[in-house]
C-alpha cells in the first residue's frame, strides 16, 4: 500500500474516511498480527503510514530518524518513507492539544489521572505537562513504580480534577464498558476520552450526565490526521482543515434517532428521512417482531411487559452500534436509561412532539390500545421525552414539514 494505517484491530477506525477527505490519495487499513510487523516494516513498501495500538512503540527501532518530540514521548503514530529512509513523528500530541483547547478546560496546576500505559498515555502525559498540569498520575490495572491501580485512584486520588482515558475500554464493539466510576471523583472539572467509536463513549456520557465538561476522541482523530497528512505530503496544513474533517465525519457517522409517543409518526417520518438523506432506516419495533415471530401486542399479552422491554433493550443495544442510520424507536424505548445511553453513544435524539389530540389509539399497540391508556402513557412519558431528547420538533404538521425541520436541524449541527 502507499498510504494507510497499521494496527492490531482496525474494524472501529474512521481514519480512511478522514484522510480521503483531506487529500486525494487512497488510504488503506491494514491489520497486522505481532509476528507480521517485522516483515512489514523491513520491507518499507509504503510511502507513509499511521500507526495505532499496539505498535506505536514497536515501530521505533525500524526508524532512521525520529522527531525529538516523538522521541521524548516514546511513541510514534506517523511514519514517512523518504527515498527508502523512515522518519517518525507523533501527531497525536498536536491532536490531543487541539482536543483540550476545543473543550476549553484549564489544566494548569491541576491534578490529572491518565488511564492506561500505552503510547497514547505517554502522549497524554506530555500534553498535560505542556499545559502546566500539577500532579500527573498514570493509572493501570497493575501497580508499578510509575503507575497506581484503579482502586488506588478511587481511594487515594479521588481529588483528581481531570481524567484522560487512553485505554480501549468502551471502544466498539464493547461499547457498554467504562474504565472507571466517575462518581468517585467529586472534584472533577473535565473528562477526555480518546475513543471515537462510539462517538460518545459510556465514560463521556456519564460525565455529561454529571454535568462535567467532556469530549470524545473524534476531534483529536481529525486533528492528528490533518497533521499526519501534512507530513505525508510535505504540506502546510491549516487549522480550518481540522474543523472541516471533524464535522464531515461526525455528520456521516452520527445516527439520527426518532423518539416519541405511539402514532406520532416516527416510522413514517423515518422513511421520509431515509429517502431524503440516503440512509438506512432501522425500525426497532420491526426488528422486535422479526425476533419474536409474532405481533408485539400478542407477545406482551403472552409473556408480559418486562419480557417485551428486555427484548426491546436487546434490539436497541445492537441498533445503536450502527452508524449513519435513521433509527425509529418504540414509544416506550426511552423508559429505560440503558436504552437512552445506548442510543446517545452514536446518535442525536429528536423528540417528535405531536399533541395528544392528534395521537391515535389502536389495538395493535399494547400499552396505548384505547384513548384512556393513550392519555395515561402521554402523561407518564412526556417529561421523559423532553428530558432525554437532544432536540424537540413540533409534530403537529405534515410528514413533509416535520421531516424538513429535522433535516434542517440535523444538517446544521
Secondary structure, DSSP 8 states (H G I E B T S, - for coil): --EEEEES--TT--HHHHHHHHSSS-EEEEE--GGGHHHHHHHT--SEEEE-TT-TTTTGGG-SEE-HHHHHHT---EEEEETTEEEEE--HHHHHHHHHHHHT---TT--EEEE--SHHHHHHHHHHHHTT-S-EEEEESS-BTTBEEHHHHHHH-TT-SEEEE-S-TT-TT-TT--SS-GGG-TT--EEEE---SSSS-HHHHHHHHTT--EE-SHHHHHHHHHHHHHHHHT----HHHHHHHHHHHHHHH-EEEEE-STTSSHHHHHHHHHHHHT--EEEHHHHHHHHHTS-HHHHHHHH-HHHHHHHHHHHHHHHTT-SS-EEE--TTGGGSHHHHHHHHHHEEEEEEE--GGG----TTSTTSSSHHHHHHHHHHHHHHHHHH-SEEEE-SS-HHHHHHHHHHHHHT-
